[in-house]
Amino acid sequence: MLVLDKEECRRGHFFVLLGADKHVLFRYSDEHTSKAIQGFLSGYQGYVVAEAHSIYDALYRDGKCIEAACWAHARRYFYKALGTDPDRARVALALIAKLFKVERELDGEARTKKERIRATKSKPVLDSFFAWCLAEQSKVLDATPISVAIGYALNQRTAIERFLQDGRLPIHNNDSERGLRQLVIGRRSWIFVGSDEGGHRAATFVSLIASPKLHRLEPYAYLRDLFCLLPSWPRNRVLELAPAYFNETLKREDVQQRLRDNVFRAISLGQQVEPIIYTAGA
């Protein structure tokens, strides 16, 4: 994203993080570096499903974060090779398609069932795929698209097979890629942000729109009720107002009463409200 500056626009960077199908969080940084990523995920321990970019490498060094690579990115390299080595590229793409077919069949299934079926159906496909990669690696010319594709897959083998270990892991990070599209589309209208502070604010507001969409909440209605409740809401219970838990929070009578008593909400809904008369006496 371009950032307005005195002499000429410079570049800022937006990142999107999806938290276990509960939250969509956008973050802004003035730099595209490992330091920025480590700042966003400070204190986090667990799996990280991400593209194989060098800025993520520092996350995995101490073992607290475990890399799970993306098959959609691996597949993309083989698509690029279709124009120059279609026969080999089609073999790889056919095997990758089998992995995605298994995942479509597993959509919505429990973790243990996913692990069991992946072990019986996906693992043999993976074994065939990497055996083919190893056999073809020495037959292709260096620096060609098919060589780059095979090299990428082999370099990422440990991370790209990690979805077999835990049924909670997806085999791609397409959801975060789709989430980032909201900013890409917005960029066409905004052209730039006014400052780094503006970038941070934009990331916050896009998060407040993207997360409700994830949970099928109408964004305007969510923001309206959020801003009505937030000023008097206990700070230690603020997560109850997150989109992932908002429907449950709204079921409580005390919350409904707060909303009914809020004059600004009533006005926004076009409801009749009693006039308020202010007087002063000497």
ZABA-855203 format. One record per residue: residue in one letter; x, y, z of N, C-alpha, C in turn. Coordinates in steps of 0.2 Angstrom, whole numbers, padded with zeros to 4 digits, always signed. Example, Ala and Ser with C-alpha at 12.3 -4.5 7.8 and 13.67 -1.06 7.14 Angstrom:
# residues 2
a+0066-0028+0039+0062-0022+0039+0066-0016+0039s+0064-0011+0035+0068-0005+0036+0064+0000+0039
This chain:
# residues 282
m+0004-0006+0000+0000+0000+0000+0004+0006+0000l+0003+0011-0004+0007+0017-0004+0005+0021+0002v+0010+0025+0005+0009+0029+0010+0011+0036+0008l+0007+0041+0010+0009+0048+0008+0015+0050+0012d+0019+0054+0008+0025+0056+0012+0027+0063+0009k+0031+0067+0011+0033+0074+0009+0035+0074+0002e+0040+0070+0001+0043+0070-0006+0040+0066-0011e+0039+0060-0009+0035+0055-0014+0032+0049-0009c+0027+0046-0012+0024+0040-0008+0029+0035-0007r+0029+0032-0001+0033+0026+0000+0028+0020+0001r+0031+0014+0003+0027+0008+0003+0026+0006+0011g+0020+0005+0012+0018+0001+0019+0015-0006+0017h+0014-0010+0022+0013-0017+0021+0007-0019+0026f+0002-0022+0023-0003-0025+0027-0002-0033+0027f-0004-0036+0032-0004-0043+0033-0011-0045+0036v-0013-0051+0035-0019-0054+0037-0018-0060+0041l-0021-0061+0047-0020-0067+0051-0027-0070+0052l-0028-0076+0051-0034-0079+0053-0033-0084+0059g-0037-0083+0064-0036-0087+0070-0041-0092+0070a-0040-0098+0068-0044-0104+0069-0051-0103+0067d-0053-0100+0062-0060-0099+0060-0064-0095+0064k-0060-0091+0069-0064-0087+0074-0063-0079+0072h-0057-0077+0070-0055-0070+0070-0051-0069+0063v-0053-0063+0060-0049-0061+0055-0045-0054+0057l-0039-0054+0057-0035-0049+0060-0030-0046+0055f-0031-0040+0053-0027-0036+0049-0022-0032+0053r-0016-0032+0051-0010-0028+0054-0006-0024+0049y-0004-0019+0051+0000-0014+0046+0007-0014+0049s+0012-0013+0044+0019-0012+0046+0022-0007+0041d+0026-0003+0043+0030+0001+0038+0036-0003+0034e+0036-0009+0037+0042-0014+0033+0039-0021+0033h+0042-0024+0027+0040-0031+0026+0046-0035+0028t+0046-0037+0035+0052-0040+0037+0050-0045+0043s+0055-0049+0045+0054-0054+0050+0052-0051+0056k+0055-0045+0058+0054-0041+0064+0046-0039+0064a+0043-0037+0059+0036-0036+0059+0032-0042+0060i+0034-0048+0057+0030-0054+0058+0030-0056+0066q+0037-0056+0068+0038-0058+0075+0034-0053+0080g+0033-0047+0078+0029-0042+0082+0022-0044+0082f+0019-0046+0077+0012-0048+0076+0011-0054+0080l+0015-0059+0080+0014-0065+0083+0018-0066+0090s+0020-0061+0093+0024-0061+0099+0020-0065+0104g+0023-0070+0107+0020-0074+0112+0016-0080+0110y+0015-0081+0103+0011-0086+0100+0015-0092+0100q+0012-0098+0101+0015-0105+0101+0010-0109+0097g+0012-0113+0092+0008-0117+0088+0009-0117+0081y+0005-0120+0077+0006-0120+0070+0005-0113+0066v+0008-0112+0061+0008-0106+0057+0007-0109+0050v+0001-0108+0047+0000-0110+0040+0002-0103+0035a+0007-0104+0032+0009-0098+0028+0013-0100+0022e+0014-0095+0017+0018-0096+0011+0025-0097+0013a+0029-0099+0009+0036-0101+0011+0040-0094+0009h+0040-0089+0013+0043-0083+0012+0049-0082+0017s+0054-0079+0016+0060-0079+0021+0058-0075+0027i+0053-0070+0026+0052-0066+0032+0048-0070+0038y+0046-0076+0036+0043-0081+0041+0048-0085+0045d+0054-0086+0042+0059-0091+0044+0060-0090+0052a+0061-0084+0054+0063-0082+0061+0058-0085+0066l+0052-0086+0064+0046-0088+0068+0048-0095+0070y+0051-0099+0066+0051-0107+0067+0058-0109+0070r+0062-0104+0072+0069-0106+0074+0069-0109+0081d+0065-0106+0086+0065-0109+0092+0060-0114+0094g+0056-0116+0088+0052-0122+0089+0045-0121+0092k+0044-0114+0094+0037-0113+0097+0032-0112+0092c+0034-0110+0086+0030-0110+0080+0032-0115+0075i+0027-0119+0073+0028-0124+0068+0026-0123+0061e+0030-0123+0056+0028-0121+0050+0024-0127+0046a+0018-0124+0043+0014-0129+0039+0013-0125+0032a+0016-0128+0027+0016-0124+0021+0010-0125+0017c+0009-0122+0011+0003-0121+0008+0003-0125+0001w-0001-0129+0000-0001-0133-0006-0003-0129-0012a-0007-0124-0011-0010-0119-0016-0004-0116-0019h+0001-0114-0015+0007-0110-0018+0011-0115-0022a+0012-0121-0019+0016-0126-0023+0013-0128-0030r+0006-0128-0030+0003-0130-0036+0004-0124-0041r+0004-0118-0039+0005-0112-0043+0011-0112-0047y+0016-0115-0044+0023-0116-0048+0022-0121-0054f+0018-0126-0053+0017-0131-0058+0013-0128-0064y+0008-0124-0062+0004-0121-0067+0008-0116-0071k+0013-0113-0068+0018-0108-0072+0022-0113-0077a+0023-0119-0075+0027-0123-0080+0023-0126-0085l+0017-0125-0086+0013-0129-0091+0015-0126-0098g+0017-0120-0098+0019-0117-0105+0025-0120-0108t+0030-0122-0103+0036-0124-0106+0037-0132-0105d+0034-0135-0100+0035-0142-0099+0028-0145-0097p+0023-0145-0102+0016-0147-0100+0016-0154-0098d+0020-0159-0101+0019-0166-0099+0021-0167-0091r+0026-0164-0089+0028-0165-0082+0023-0161-0078a+0022-0155-0080+0018-0151-0076+0011-0154-0074r+0008-0157-0080+0002-0161-0079+0002-0167-0074v+0007-0170-0074+0008-0176-0069+0008-0173-0062a+0012-0168-0061+0012-0165-0054+0005-0162-0052l+0002-0159-0057-0005-0156-0055-0010-0161-0054a-0010-0167-0058-0015-0172-0057-0014-0175-0050l-0008-0176-0047-0007-0178-0041-0009-0173-0035i-0008-0167-0036-0010-0162-0032-0018-0162-0032a-0021-0162-0037-0028-0162-0038-0031-0168-0034k-0028-0173-0033-0030-0179-0029-0031-0177-0022l-0025-0173-0019-0025-0171-0012-0031-0166-0011f-0032-0162-0016-0038-0157-0015-0044-0160-0015k-0045-0166-0019-0051-0169-0019-0053-0173-0012v-0048-0176-0009-0048-0179-0003-0051-0173+0002e-0048-0167+0002-0050-0162+0007-0057-0160+0006r-0059-0159+0000-0066-0158-0001-0071-0163+0002e-0069-0169+0001-0073-0174+0004-0073-0174+0012l-0068-0171+0015-0067-0171+0022-0070-0164+0025d-0072-0160+0021-0075-0153+0023-0080-0154+0029g-0079-0151+0035-0084-0152+0040-0083-0158+0045e-0078-0162+0043-0077-0168+0047-0073-0167+0053a-0074-0171+0058-0070-0171+0065-0063-0172+0063r-0059-0169+0068-0051-0169+0067-0049-0176+0067t-0051-0181+0071-0048-0188+0071-0050-0191+0065k-0056-0190+0062-0058-0193+0056-0054-0190+0050k-0052-0184+0050-0048-0181+0045-0041-0184+0045e-0038-0185+0051-0032-0188+0052-0031-0195+0049r-0037-0199+0051-0037-0206+0049-0038-0206+0041i-0042-0202+0038-0043-0203+0031-0037-0200+0027r-0034-0195+0030-0028-0192+0026-0022-0197+0026a-0022-0201+0032-0016-0206+0032-0018-0212+0027t-0024-0213+0026-0025-0219+0021-0026-0216+0014k-0028-0210+0013-0029-0208+0006-0024-0203+0003s-0022-0198+0008-0018-0193+0006-0010-0195+0006k-0008-0199+0011-0001-0200+0011+0001-0204+0005p-0002-0209+0003+0000-0213-0003+0001-0208-0009v-0003-0203-0010-0003-0198-0015+0004-0194-0014l+0005-0192-0008+0011-0188-0006+0017-0192-0008d+0017-0198-0006+0023-0203-0007+0024-0203-0015s+0019-0204-0019+0020-0204-0026+0022-0198-0029f+0020-0192-0026+0022-0185-0029+0029-0184-0027f+0031-0185-0021+0038-0184-0020+0043-0189-0023a+0041-0195-0024+0045-0200-0028+0046-0197-0035w+0040-0195-0038+0041-0192-0045+0045-0186-0045c+0045-0182-0040+0049-0176-0040+0057-0178-0039l+0058-0182-0035+0065-0185-0034+0068-0188-0041a+0063-0191-0044+0065-0195-0051+0066-0190-0056e+0062-0184-0056+0063-0180-0062+0068-0174-0061q+0070-0173-0054+0074-0167-0052+0080-0167-0057s+0083-0173-0058+0090-0173-0062+0089-0172-0069k+0083-0173-0071+0081-0173-0079+0079-0166-0082v+0078-0161-0077+0075-0155-0080+0081-0150-0080l+0081-0145-0084+0086-0140-0084+0085-0135-0078d+0091-0133-0076+0091-0128-0070+0088-0122-0072a+0084-0119-0067+0081-0112-0068+0075-0112-0073t+0073-0118-0075+0067-0118-0079+0061-0118-0074p+0055-0116-0077+0049-0116-0072+0048-0123-0069i+0049-0128-0073+0047-0135-0070+0053-0137-0064s+0059-0134-0066+0064-0135-0061+0063-0131-0054v+0061-0125-0055+0059-0121-0049+0053-0124-0045a+0048-0127-0049+0042-0130-0046+0044-0136-0042i+0048-0140-0045+0050-0147-0041+0055-0145-0035g+0059-0140-0036+0064-0138-0031+0060-0135-0025y+0055-0131-0027+0051-0128-0021+0047-0134-0017a+0044-0138-0021+0041-0144-0017+0045-0148-0013l+0051-0149-0015+0056-0153-0011+0059-0150-0006n+0060-0143-0007+0063-0139-0001+0058-0138+0005q+0051-0138+0003+0046-0137+0008+0043-0144+0010r+0046-0150+0008+0043-0156+0009+0040-0157+0017t+0045-0156+0021+0043-0157+0029+0037-0152+0030a+0037-0146+0028+0031-0142+0030+0025-0143+0026i+0026-0145+0020+0020-0146+0016+0016-0153+0017e+0020-0157+0021+0017-0164+0023+0014-0163+0030r+0015-0158+0033+0013-0157+0040+0005-0158+0041f+0001-0156+0036-0006-0157+0037-0008-0164+0039l-0004-0169+0038-0005-0176+0039-0005-0177+0047q-0001-0173+0051+0000-0174+0058-0006-0171+0062d-0010-0167+0060-0015-0163+0064-0021-0162+0059g-0027-0165+0061-0033-0164+0057-0036-0157+0057r-0033-0152+0061-0035-0145+0061-0032-0141+0056l-0027-0144+0053-0023-0140+0048-0026-0141+0041p-0027-0135+0038-0029-0135+0031-0023-0137+0027i-0024-0138+0020-0018-0140+0016-0016-0133+0012h-0019-0128+0013-0018-0122+0010-0020-0116+0014n-0017-0110+0012-0019-0104+0016-0023-0099+0012n-0028-0102+0007-0032-0098+0003-0037-0094+0006d-0039-0096+0012-0043-0091+0016-0040-0085+0018s-0034-0085+0020-0030-0078+0021-0029-0075+0015e-0028-0078+0009-0027-0075+0003-0033-0071+0001r-0039-0074+0002-0045-0071+0000-0047-0065+0005g-0045-0066+0011-0045-0060+0016-0042-0054+0014l-0036-0055+0011-0031-0050+0009-0034-0046+0003r-0038-0050+0000-0041-0046-0006-0045-0040-0005q-0048-0040+0002-0052-0035+0004-0048-0028+0004l-0042-0029+0006-0038-0023+0005-0035-0021-0002v-0034-0027-0006-0032-0026-0012-0037-0022-0016i-0044-0024-0015-0049-0020-0019-0050-0013-0016g-0049-0013-0010-0050-0006-0007-0044-0001-0009r-0038-0004-0010-0033+0000-0013-0034+0004-0019r-0038+0001-0023-0040+0004-0030-0044+0010-0028s-0048+0011-0023-0051+0017-0021-0047+0022-0017w-0044+0019-0012-0040+0023-0008-0034+0026-0011i-0030+0022-0015-0024+0024-0019-0018+0024-0014f-0019+0027-0008-0014+0027-0003-0017+0028+0004v-0013+0027+0009-0015+0029+0016-0011+0036+0018g-0014+0040+0022-0011+0046+0023-0005+0046+0028s-0004+0041+0032+0002+0040+0036+0002+0033+0039d+0008+0032+0042+0008+0025+0046+0002+0024+0051e+0001+0029+0054-0005+0029+0059-0011+0028+0056g-0012+0031+0050-0018+0029+0046-0018+0022+0043g-0012+0019+0042-0012+0012+0040-0014+0007+0046h-0012+0009+0052-0014+0005+0058-0022+0006+0059r-0024+0012+0058-0032+0013+0059-0036+0009+0054a-0033+0009+0047-0036+0005+0042-0037-0002+0043a-0031-0005+0046-0031-0012+0048-0036-0014+0053t-0037-0009+0058-0042-0010+0063-0049-0011+0060f-0050-0006+0056-0057-0005+0054-0059-0011+0049v-0054-0013+0045-0055-0018+0040-0056-0025+0044s-0052-0026+0050-0053-0031+0054-0060-0032+0057l-0063-0026+0059-0070-0025+0061-0075-0027+0056i-0073-0026+0050-0078-0028+0045-0077-0035+0042a-0071-0038+0042-0070-0044+0039-0072-0050+0044s-0071-0049+0051-0073-0054+0056-0080-0055+0056p-0084-0050+0056-0092-0051+0056-0094-0055+0050k-0091-0054+0044-0092-0057+0038-0091-0065+0039l-0085-0066+0042-0083-0073+0043-0089-0077+0047h-0092-0073+0051-0098-0076+0056-0105-0075+0053r-0105-0072+0047-0112-0071+0044-0116-0066+0048l-0112-0061+0051-0115-0055+0054-0115-0049+0049e-0120-0045+0049-0121-0040+0044-0116-0034+0047p-0111-0032+0044-0106-0028+0047-0108-0021+0050y-0113-0018+0046-0115-0012+0049-0119-0013+0055a-0123-0018+0056-0127-0019+0062-0123-0021+0067y-0117-0025+0066-0113-0027+0071-0109-0021+0074l-0106-0016+0069-0103-0010+0072-0107-0006+0075r-0114-0005+0073-0118-0001+0077-0119-0003+0084d-0121-0009+0085-0122-0012+0092-0115-0012+0096l-0110-0014+0092-0103-0014+0096-0102-0007+0099f-0103-0001+0095-0101+0005+0097-0106+0008+0103c-0112+0005+0103-0117+0006+0108-0115+0003+0115l-0112-0003+0114-0111-0007+0120-0104-0005+0123l-0099-0004+0119-0092-0004+0121-0091+0001+0126p-0093+0008+0126-0091+0013+0131-0092+0011+0138s-0097+0007+0140-0099+0005+0146-0097-0003+0148w-0094-0006+0143-0093-0013+0144-0086-0014+0148p-0086-0019+0152-0080-0021+0156-0074-0023+0152r-0069-0020+0153-0063-0021+0149-0061-0028+0149n-0061-0032+0155-0059-0039+0156-0064-0043+0152r-0069-0041+0149-0074-0045+0146-0075-0043+0138v-0070-0039+0136-0071-0036+0129-0071-0042+0124l-0068-0047+0125-0068-0053+0120-0075-0055+0118e-0080-0054+0123-0087-0056+0122-0090-0052+0116l-0087-0047+0115-0090-0042+0109-0087-0044+0103a-0082-0049+0103-0079-0050+0096-0084-0054+0092p-0084-0053+0085-0089-0057+0081-0090-0064+0082a-0084-0068+0084-0085-0075+0085-0090-0077+0091y-0091-0072+0096-0095-0073+0101-0101-0069+0102f-0102-0064+0097-0107-0059+0098-0114-0061+0098n-0115-0066+0094-0122-0069+0094-0124-0072+0100e-0120-0075+0104-0121-0078+0110-0122-0072+0115t-0118-0067+0115-0118-0061+0119-0125-0058+0119l-0127-0057+0112-0134-0054+0111-0140-0058+0114k-0139-0064+0116-0145-0068+0118-0146-0066+0126r-0141-0063+0129-0142-0061+0136-0147-0055+0137e-0151-0056+0142-0156-0050+0143-0153-0044+0145d-0148-0044+0149-0145-0038+0151-0142-0034+0145v-0139-0038+0140-0137-0035+0134-0142-0032+0130q-0148-0035+0129-0153-0033+0125-0156-0026+0128q-0156-0026+0135-0159-0020+0139-0154-0014+0137r-0148-0015+0137-0143-0010+0136-0144-0007+0129l-0145-0012+0124-0147-0009+0117-0153-0006+0117r-0158-0008+0120-0165-0005+0120-0165+0002+0123d-0160+0003+0128-0160+0009+0132-0155+0014+0128n-0152+0012+0123-0147+0017+0120-0151+0021+0115v-0151+0028+0116-0154+0032+0112-0151+0033+0105f-0144+0032+0105-0141+0033+0098-0143+0027+0094r-0144+0021+0097-0146+0015+0093-0153+0016+0090a-0157+0019+0094-0164+0020+0093-0165+0025+0087i-0161+0030+0087-0161+0035+0082-0158+0032+0075s-0153+0028+0076-0150+0025+0070-0155+0020+0066l-0160+0017+0070-0165+0013+0068-0171+0016+0066g-0171+0023+0066-0177+0027+0064-0183+0027+0069q-0181+0025+0076-0186+0024+0081-0188+0031+0084q-0194+0032+0086-0196+0038+0090-0193+0038+0097v-0190+0043+0098-0187+0044+0105-0190+0050+0109e-0190+0050+0115-0193+0055+0119-0188+0061+0119p-0190+0067+0118-0186+0073+0117-0182+0074+0124i-0176+0077+0124-0173+0078+0130-0172+0086+0131i-0174+0089+0136-0174+0096+0137-0169+0097+0143y-0164+0102+0141-0159+0104+0146-0161+0111+0148t-0161+0112+0155-0163+0118+0158-0157+0120+0163a-0157+0126+0164-0152+0129+0169-0155+0134+0173g-0153+0135+0179-0156+0140+0183-0151+0144+0187a-0152+0150+0189-0148+0154+0192-0148+0152+0200
